[in-house]
Amino acid sequence: MPILHSQPNGQGVNKAGQVIAVPPPVLMQQIGPCLQVAINIEKSIADQLIQAGGRLPAPQQGIALIDTGASVSCIDEDAAKALTLPIVDVVTMISASHSSVPANVYPAHFQLVGTNIHINLPRVMGANLKPQKLIALIGRDILSRCTLFYNGLTGEITLSM
């Protein structure tokens, strides 16, 4: 069972303009539980592309937020377009801020960077995540296969599959 243990580190600026370390519990509260991910074409589509003599696009890498409120994982629309992911469906997305928004559905492959954890997803929703500096949301479709331990006191998360 692969296990990923993570504790964020970062810096901020105090009132005097000095760069200071921000404690992990404070970062966890500010940015949430985030992981580095690499996103690519879903495995079956990638296999077909390679068999036809095509080349896979470079994976799109960035930050994914673990979002227990998301029933389905999401990918940033710009990342989906850069990967030339095919649209397999259009559904209605409901979120905390929107009651009814059309969303493209794509097949994608997520890898948690620095691990051997690969997740093949036939259906992820497209969303405008770039303004939040995110490439993806890890939703309950992935979390249903995992054990997640969120330790707010220490600012650590442990994810195992």
Secondary structure as a PSIPRED ss2 file (coil, helix, strand):
# PSIPRED VFORMAT (PSIPRED V4.0)

   1 M C   1.000  0.000  0.000
   2 P C   1.000  0.000  0.000
   3 I E   0.000  0.000  1.000
   4 L E   0.000  0.000  1.000
   5 H E   0.000  0.000  1.000
   6 S E   0.000  0.000  1.000
   7 Q C   1.000  0.000  0.000
   8 P C   1.000  0.000  0.000
   9 N C   1.000  0.000  0.000
  10 G E   0.000  0.000  1.000
  11 Q E   0.000  0.000  1.000
  12 G E   0.000  0.000  1.000
  13 V E   0.000  0.000  1.000
  14 N C   1.000  0.000  0.000
  15 K C   1.000  0.000  0.000
  16 A C   1.000  0.000  0.000
  17 G C   1.000  0.000  0.000
  18 Q C   1.000  0.000  0.000
  19 V E   0.000  0.000  1.000
  20 I E   0.000  0.000  1.000
  21 A E   0.000  0.000  1.000
  22 V E   0.000  0.000  1.000
  23 P C   1.000  0.000  0.000
  24 P H   0.000  1.000  0.000
  25 P H   0.000  1.000  0.000
  26 V H   0.000  1.000  0.000
  27 L H   0.000  1.000  0.000
  28 M H   0.000  1.000  0.000
  29 Q H   0.000  1.000  0.000
  30 Q H   0.000  1.000  0.000
  31 I H   0.000  1.000  0.000
  32 G C   1.000  0.000  0.000
  33 P C   1.000  0.000  0.000
  34 C E   0.000  0.000  1.000
  35 L E   0.000  0.000  1.000
  36 Q E   0.000  0.000  1.000
  37 V E   0.000  0.000  1.000
  38 A E   0.000  0.000  1.000
  39 I E   0.000  0.000  1.000
  40 N E   0.000  0.000  1.000
  41 I E   0.000  0.000  1.000
  42 E C   1.000  0.000  0.000
  43 K H   0.000  1.000  0.000
  44 S H   0.000  1.000  0.000
  45 I H   0.000  1.000  0.000
  46 A H   0.000  1.000  0.000
  47 D H   0.000  1.000  0.000
  48 Q H   0.000  1.000  0.000
  49 L H   0.000  1.000  0.000
  50 I H   0.000  1.000  0.000
  51 Q H   0.000  1.000  0.000
  52 A C   1.000  0.000  0.000
  53 G C   1.000  0.000  0.000
  54 G C   1.000  0.000  0.000
  55 R C   1.000  0.000  0.000
  56 L C   1.000  0.000  0.000
  57 P C   1.000  0.000  0.000
  58 A C   1.000  0.000  0.000
  59 P C   1.000  0.000  0.000
  60 Q E   0.000  0.000  1.000
  61 Q E   0.000  0.000  1.000
  62 G E   0.000  0.000  1.000
  63 I E   0.000  0.000  1.000
  64 A E   0.000  0.000  1.000
  65 L E   0.000  0.000  1.000
  66 I E   0.000  0.000  1.000
  67 D C   1.000  0.000  0.000
  68 T C   1.000  0.000  0.000
  69 G C   1.000  0.000  0.000
  70 A C   1.000  0.000  0.000
  71 S C   1.000  0.000  0.000
  72 V C   1.000  0.000  0.000
  73 S C   1.000  0.000  0.000
  74 C E   0.000  0.000  1.000
  75 I E   0.000  0.000  1.000
  76 D E   0.000  0.000  1.000
  77 E H   0.000  1.000  0.000
  78 D H   0.000  1.000  0.000
  79 A H   0.000  1.000  0.000
  80 A H   0.000  1.000  0.000
  81 K H   0.000  1.000  0.000
  82 A H   0.000  1.000  0.000
  83 L C   1.000  0.000  0.000
  84 T C   1.000  0.000  0.000
  85 L C   1.000  0.000  0.000
  86 P C   1.000  0.000  0.000
  87 I C   1.000  0.000  0.000
  88 V C   1.000  0.000  0.000
  89 D E   0.000  0.000  1.000
  90 V E   0.000  0.000  1.000
  91 V E   0.000  0.000  1.000
  92 T E   0.000  0.000  1.000
  93 M E   0.000  0.000  1.000
  94 I C   1.000  0.000  0.000
  95 S C   1.000  0.000  0.000
  96 A C   1.000  0.000  0.000
  97 S C   1.000  0.000  0.000
  98 H C   1.000  0.000  0.000
  99 S C   1.000  0.000  0.000
 100 S C   1.000  0.000  0.000
 101 V E   0.000  0.000  1.000
 102 P E   0.000  0.000  1.000
 103 A E   0.000  0.000  1.000
 104 N E   0.000  0.000  1.000
 105 V E   0.000  0.000  1.000
 106 Y E   0.000  0.000  1.000
 107 P E   0.000  0.000  1.000
 108 A E   0.000  0.000  1.000
 109 H E   0.000  0.000  1.000
 110 F E   0.000  0.000  1.000
 111 Q E   0.000  0.000  1.000
 112 L E   0.000  0.000  1.000
 113 V C   1.000  0.000  0.000
 114 G C   1.000  0.000  0.000
 115 T C   1.000  0.000  0.000
 116 N C   1.000  0.000  0.000
 117 I C   1.000  0.000  0.000
 118 H E   0.000  0.000  1.000
 119 I E   0.000  0.000  1.000
 120 N E   0.000  0.000  1.000
 121 L E   0.000  0.000  1.000
 122 P E   0.000  0.000  1.000
 123 R E   0.000  0.000  1.000
 124 V E   0.000  0.000  1.000
 125 M E   0.000  0.000  1.000
 126 G E   0.000  0.000  1.000
 127 A E   0.000  0.000  1.000
 128 N C   1.000  0.000  0.000
 129 L C   1.000  0.000  0.000
 130 K H   0.000  1.000  0.000
 131 P H   0.000  1.000  0.000
 132 Q H   0.000  1.000  0.000
 133 K C   1.000  0.000  0.000
 134 L C   1.000  0.000  0.000
 135 I C   1.000  0.000  0.000
 136 A E   0.000  0.000  1.000
 137 L E   0.000  0.000  1.000
 138 I E   0.000  0.000  1.000
 139 G C   1.000  0.000  0.000
 140 R H   0.000  1.000  0.000
 141 D H   0.000  1.000  0.000
 142 I H   0.000  1.000  0.000
 143 L H   0.000  1.000  0.000
 144 S C   1.000  0.000  0.000
 145 R C   1.000  0.000  0.000
 146 C C   1.000  0.000  0.000
 147 T E   0.000  0.000  1.000
 148 L E   0.000  0.000  1.000
 149 F E   0.000  0.000  1.000
 150 Y E   0.000  0.000  1.000
 151 N E   0.000  0.000  1.000
 152 G C   1.000  0.000  0.000
 153 L C   1.000  0.000  0.000
 154 T C   1.000  0.000  0.000
 155 G C   1.000  0.000  0.000
 156 E E   0.000  0.000  1.000
 157 I E   0.000  0.000  1.000
 158 T E   0.000  0.000  1.000
 159 L E   0.000  0.000  1.000
 160 S E   0.000  0.000  1.000
 161 M C   1.000  0.000  0.000
